[in-house]
Structures are given as C-alpha cells and as structure tokens.
C-alpha cells in the first residue's frame, strides 16, 4: 500500500472529482533517463485535490507533443525548464498556443524563478511560477476552475493587458512530509524507459535504477549555483521512513534495483544521514548520491558503504585554490584532495565534476585542475564549461561586468555546461581553444569513465543489438558530423550522440509514444 501521505489542503481528493484536466510538460533536451520528479510531485498534489493530471516528457526533437496534449484537452498546461532548455520550451509553448488557444499556459522551473518577467515576455506564456510550485500551481488550477482572477496570487507573475503583475513571494514549504510522493504512474507513457541500462548511476551499467529527491534548500553560496532560487537557502528534509516507503513502493511497482539521490547535498545533516543508512541497508539496493566533500568523514563513509552506497558525486570544480576562492567554494585543494582519497579508501566509487573557463582562469589553473584529477584518479570524471546560470552570483557579476558580450538574455544552445560549442563567459582564452582544452582533458579519462559501461554491454546481447543499431543510425544520419567529432577529438560528445540514439531505440521498444500520448 502507498503511505498515508497527509493531504496538502483540507479536502481529500476522493471527496471531489473535477473535470478540469491539467497537463504538465518537461522541456527535455537530452536523452538522460531521469524522470521529471518535480512535475510528478506537483501532479500528485493536483491528483489528491481531484484534478485529472498527466505529465509529458517528450524526447528531444519530438514534434508531436503539442498535438498529443491538445487531443487530451487540458484547461491548464504547465511547462517546466532549465536555462539550457529555454529554446525547447519556446517551441513547445508556440505549438501549444496554436493547438490550445484557450488554455492557460504556465511556466516554471529554476530559470523562470530567476527571471520570471523576462521569461513571460520572451515566451508569451500567461503565468510564471516563482519558487516551489506545489501550492502555487494548485491555487492557479483552482482559480482557473472557478473562473477567478490569478493576478496577485503569491508565487506568481501574471501577464496582463497593462503589463506584468507580480504576487508576493511564497515561503518555501516547511514540512516536506506534507507533500505526496512523486507519482510515476501519472507519466504519459511507459516508465520502463527510465529503468533501462546503462542507468542513472553514472559510469556503471545497471538496469532498474532511477532517481529520488529527499530534501530542498542549500545553505552554501557557490557563485555558479542557482538552486536557491527555487528551494531557498534553508535545508528541509523528508523523514527517513517516508523515503524508505517510497523506495519500497518503487521496488514493488517497478522492480527497483538502485537509486541515485539528486539532493544537492544528501549528507548535509549527519544524524539524518546516519538514520538513512541504517534504514536503507535492508532493502538491498545499490545507490549513489551527491554530497559536499567536507561532509564526508570516515565513520559516515563507512556507514554509507555498508548501507549499499556504491558511488558519491562531488563538485571539485578546480585544482587551483585561487579559483576555488573566486567561486566561493570555501574549500582548499588540499582538503578536497584528502577527502577524495578518503572516499576511495572507503570502497566507494568517486565521481568528480570539474569546471574550465572560470572567470580569471589561467592556463596554469587548468593544468592544476588536470593534475589534481590525474593524482586522485576518480572512477568517473567530467570537465564542464563554467556556466553563469541566471539566479547565480556568477550571472549577476557577468552581466554587471559585461562578460557575456551583451547576450545575457539570449538563452540559446550555448547555455549548456557540457554540450556548449561556444563558451559564454568572455575570458582571456579563445573560445575554440578552451573547448579544445576541455576535450583534451576529458579524453584523458574516456577509458576509465566508460569501460564499465562497455563491459556491461559486452555481457548483454539483448542490449548490444540496440546499441549497434543506434551507432549505425547516428553515423548514417550525420557522417560528416561524426568525422568532424573524430577529427577534433570531440569523443565525449560523439559517445553522447550514440547514447541519445540508443535511448530513442529503447524508448520505442518500451512502448513509449515519442509524441507523449496519454495512457
């Protein structure tokens, strides 16, 4: 049975069923099999209040979701996106305007929370949700059902004839246990695609893994991070029993074998983390998480390993103390390196994220970053381009100092830390040279990163055929692009292209409708 989640509002959903339909859409631009948990959580809130709600998660490039959603006939449509998904969100909203001219179009997500008025104007939506969206979206839908005005509602910015009207900021939800569990069954399509290999445990080949979020709010002030624009600065956590019940439900419903906790810092509160380790061990799951290195002391690492933790993902960012200080990381290279080594000694895989192209970065800083990675030899390494996301201190500084070349509102394909082909921040290094440097650094770890995944495919004939089909299809679709990637040693993006094609093949095999038709 599902846990007895407390209702968010007064009337339980069973006491009132409304004919109003609500469609929520994730503006996906990658094939990573990570479900839109935020939308699924909001859909569960709406479900509990009697609304008929579905969540669409169309694959990149799919052109039919607007028609599929329109055929379902929702009264309210919400589109959630990150900065890198801005163009995709605009395409979806334009299609929805044509197919559902009477629907109320609502936008939300970190980018919208950072720049609500600009997002409304640029995309032509009706309402922007600022901050956490559960209560705000529910009240929007209730008012839409009753034909009431939305202007001035807390947590919203509304487009009107006389301009935009901003409601007061809504306080973050204090008790996360008052929210229902994200309901994966509300997806328009099959959930099995999200469970296919190689899975969400990065660098490993696993079936039956998916993601969870147990907390909100980050107290740290890293200059490049904008997560606080939605979750705030004060950490709040779900109780361990409810987290365990969700994992058990996923085991019963979908045969869950492993989980990746997407919290900004799962280990941020030691007693809570100890309780989780004691409770999760008996489930027999493999799991990974994201955590700050300064939280990972020896006793906790040993408890995590005994409880099934197979990998910890950490943000190292740089091997230069000067750059770490400029990014407000409040960590030294020596301390970071010692903790990275300690994670490995505990028998836990280490996944390390680094950045290149930080403001003020010199070649010697990049060399120090590479040297740190080579010394520690994490099990999986990513070098990302420093990205000044809206809502971060880095974005504010870049706008004020003119480091974006006047393009601070042109949110196009460049706004991707991993796939950008033109770094945004103006620095002392030629953009093409910076990308070449990043590719060269990444290539040093290709074998280490992907050997376990390659070995997993080698041992799985069922998935080999799908991968071979995807690789042939990728090269056939764009032979010049594949040759160019090889010529410029852009191997990592080429591998991601193969994965994207493989993921689409698996999606079709799973019975997922690429247009996102409702079940």
Secondary structure, 3 states (H helix, E strand, C coil): CCCCCCCCCCCCHHHCCCCCEEEEEECCCCCCCCCCHHHHHHHHHHHHCCCEEEEECCCCCCCCHHHHHHHHCCCEEEEECCHHHHHHHHHHHHHHHHHCCCCEEEEECHHHHHCHHHHHHHHCCCEEECCCCHHHHHHHHHHHHHCCCCCCCCCEEEEECCEEEECCCCCCCCCHHHCCCCCHHHECCCHHHHHCCCCCCCCCCCCCEEEECCEECCCCCCCCCCCHHHHCCCCEECCHHHHHHHHHHHHHHHCCCEEEECCCCCCCCHHHHHHHHHHHHHHCCEEEEECCHHHCCHHHHHHHHHCCEEEEEEEEECCCHHHHHHCCCCCCHHHHHHHHHHHHHCCCEEEEEEEECCCCCCHHHHHHHHHHHHHHCCCEEEEEECCCCCCCHHHHHHHHHCCCCCCCCCCCCCCCCCCCCCCCCCCCCCHHHHHHHHHHHHHCCHHHHHHHHHHHHHCCHHHHHHHHHHHHHHHHHCHHHHHHHHHCCCHHHHHHHHHHHHHHHHHHHCCCCCCCCCC
